[in-house]
Amino acid sequence: MSSKLPINLDDLLRQRTVERDRIEYKKGWNPAPTIRTLCAFANDFENLGGGYLVIGQDCNADGLPIFPPAGLQKNQLDRIQKDLLGYCNLIQPSYFPILSLEQVEGRNLIVLWAPGGPNRPYKAPRDVPARQKENRYYIRRYAST
């Protein structure tokens, strides 16, 4: 498995090279918050490089990752990628993050790198599976350093 990430995965997970505000962890696959987060990273109005979303990695109340990762079952990976493609097509204008399948401590993770998009601003449905799509703009506020 070849990583498509521009940084070392261990450094990313342990927040050594990317500020905590630019990383979000999801223990499992949940489409609505995932698409909202990707939309916010794509909007990256402060030009900080977007962000990373790690699916299959749980975190504590302070936003720090818990090891070993929860992981995703191997038989879930194809379905999640297919769902992700469909749901990302709901982001307007069109936007898709860079997806990398990774393994940490024998556990499967999906890491999405969502750099700031070239066609900002982006909007996405509040609830992606809903029949009536209510599109909204999502923006993340980063801490000043």
PLY file of the C-alpha trace (Angstrom):
ply
format ascii 1.0
element vertex 145
property float x
property float y
property float z
element edge 144
property int vertex1
property int vertex2
end_header
0.00 0.00 0.00
1.59 3.27 -1.10
0.70 6.41 0.83
-0.63 9.42 -1.08
-0.05 11.77 1.84
2.47 14.62 1.66
3.61 13.99 5.26
4.58 11.05 7.45
1.45 9.31 8.79
2.85 8.77 12.30
3.75 12.47 12.54
0.24 13.38 11.37
-1.53 11.09 13.84
0.59 12.26 16.74
0.15 15.92 15.68
3.87 16.58 15.28
3.72 18.39 11.93
0.13 19.60 11.63
-1.71 21.71 14.20
-4.53 19.99 16.05
-7.11 22.36 14.51
-6.31 20.97 11.06
-6.82 17.30 11.99
-10.10 15.60 12.75
-10.54 11.99 13.83
-13.59 9.81 13.27
-13.83 6.42 14.96
-16.14 5.13 12.23
-17.79 6.10 8.97
-20.43 8.80 9.42
-21.18 10.58 6.11
-22.84 13.83 7.23
-20.13 15.15 9.61
-17.42 13.86 7.27
-18.75 15.85 4.30
-19.25 18.97 6.43
-15.65 18.73 7.67
-14.28 18.21 4.15
-16.25 21.23 2.95
-14.83 23.37 5.77
-11.27 22.25 5.02
-11.82 22.97 1.30
-12.93 26.52 2.18
-9.63 27.15 4.06
-10.03 30.93 4.01
-6.85 31.42 6.06
-4.80 29.44 3.49
-3.32 27.10 6.09
-3.28 24.08 3.78
-6.74 22.67 4.46
-6.82 19.72 6.81
-6.79 16.00 7.38
-9.63 13.68 8.31
-8.72 10.26 9.68
-11.52 7.69 9.58
-10.99 4.71 11.87
-9.08 6.68 14.53
-10.80 7.54 17.80
-9.80 10.50 19.96
-10.27 11.64 23.55
-12.22 14.70 24.75
-9.17 16.91 24.11
-8.99 15.83 20.45
-5.88 13.69 20.94
-5.78 10.32 19.16
-6.26 7.12 21.13
-3.93 4.23 20.28
-4.21 1.63 19.02
-6.65 2.98 16.42
-10.17 1.57 16.33
-9.59 0.73 12.67
-12.01 -0.19 9.92
-12.87 -3.70 8.80
-11.25 -4.60 5.48
-14.67 -5.45 4.01
-15.85 -1.86 4.78
-13.13 -0.04 2.84
-14.59 -0.38 -0.68
-18.10 0.59 0.45
-16.85 3.64 2.35
-14.82 4.80 -0.66
-17.83 4.36 -2.95
-20.11 6.22 -0.51
-17.50 8.95 -0.11
-17.32 9.49 -3.86
-21.10 9.84 -4.08
-21.36 12.18 -1.10
-18.40 14.34 -2.20
-20.26 14.90 -5.47
-22.82 16.81 -3.37
-20.22 19.46 -2.47
-20.68 22.52 -4.70
-18.65 23.42 -6.67
-17.15 19.99 -7.27
-14.49 18.97 -4.73
-12.85 15.70 -3.78
-10.07 15.20 -1.21
-6.99 13.04 -1.69
-7.71 9.63 -0.21
-5.06 7.28 1.16
-5.67 3.83 2.62
-3.28 3.36 5.54
-2.47 0.79 8.19
-1.39 1.63 11.72
-0.67 -1.08 14.27
-2.39 -3.58 11.96
-5.57 -1.48 11.76
-7.06 -0.04 8.55
-7.56 3.71 8.31
-8.83 6.00 5.59
-6.94 9.29 5.62
-8.40 12.17 3.64
-6.20 15.14 2.84
-8.45 18.08 2.01
-6.33 21.00 0.80
-7.97 24.38 0.28
-9.90 24.20 -2.96
-9.35 26.46 -5.96
-13.06 27.31 -6.39
-13.97 28.67 -2.96
-16.43 29.07 -1.38
-17.79 25.52 -1.14
-21.10 24.44 0.29
-22.46 21.04 1.23
-25.70 19.52 2.50
-26.27 19.72 6.24
-27.49 16.11 6.16
-26.19 14.22 3.14
-28.60 11.24 3.18
-31.70 13.48 3.44
-34.06 13.65 0.46
-34.27 17.44 0.61
-30.74 18.80 0.57
-30.23 21.99 2.57
-26.85 23.32 1.42
-24.74 25.43 3.74
-21.28 26.94 3.77
-18.91 25.46 6.34
-15.83 27.26 7.59
-13.33 26.19 10.26
-11.82 28.71 12.61
-8.18 28.00 13.33
-6.23 29.07 16.37
-3.80 31.93 15.81
-0.15 31.03 16.27
0 1
1 2
2 3
3 4
4 5
5 6
6 7
7 8
8 9
9 10
10 11
11 12
12 13
13 14
14 15
15 16
16 17
17 18
18 19
19 20
20 21
21 22
22 23
23 24
24 25
25 26
26 27
27 28
28 29
29 30
30 31
31 32
32 33
33 34
34 35
35 36
36 37
37 38
38 39
39 40
40 41
41 42
42 43
43 44
44 45
45 46
46 47
47 48
48 49
49 50
50 51
51 52
52 53
53 54
54 55
55 56
56 57
57 58
58 59
59 60
60 61
61 62
62 63
63 64
64 65
65 66
66 67
67 68
68 69
69 70
70 71
71 72
72 73
73 74
74 75
75 76
76 77
77 78
78 79
79 80
80 81
81 82
82 83
83 84
84 85
85 86
86 87
87 88
88 89
89 90
90 91
91 92
92 93
93 94
94 95
95 96
96 97
97 98
98 99
99 100
100 101
101 102
102 103
103 104
104 105
105 106
106 107
107 108
108 109
109 110
110 111
111 112
112 113
113 114
114 115
115 116
116 117
117 118
118 119
119 120
120 121
121 122
122 123
123 124
124 125
125 126
126 127
127 128
128 129
129 130
130 131
131 132
132 133
133 134
134 135
135 136
136 137
137 138
138 139
139 140
140 141
141 142
142 143
143 144
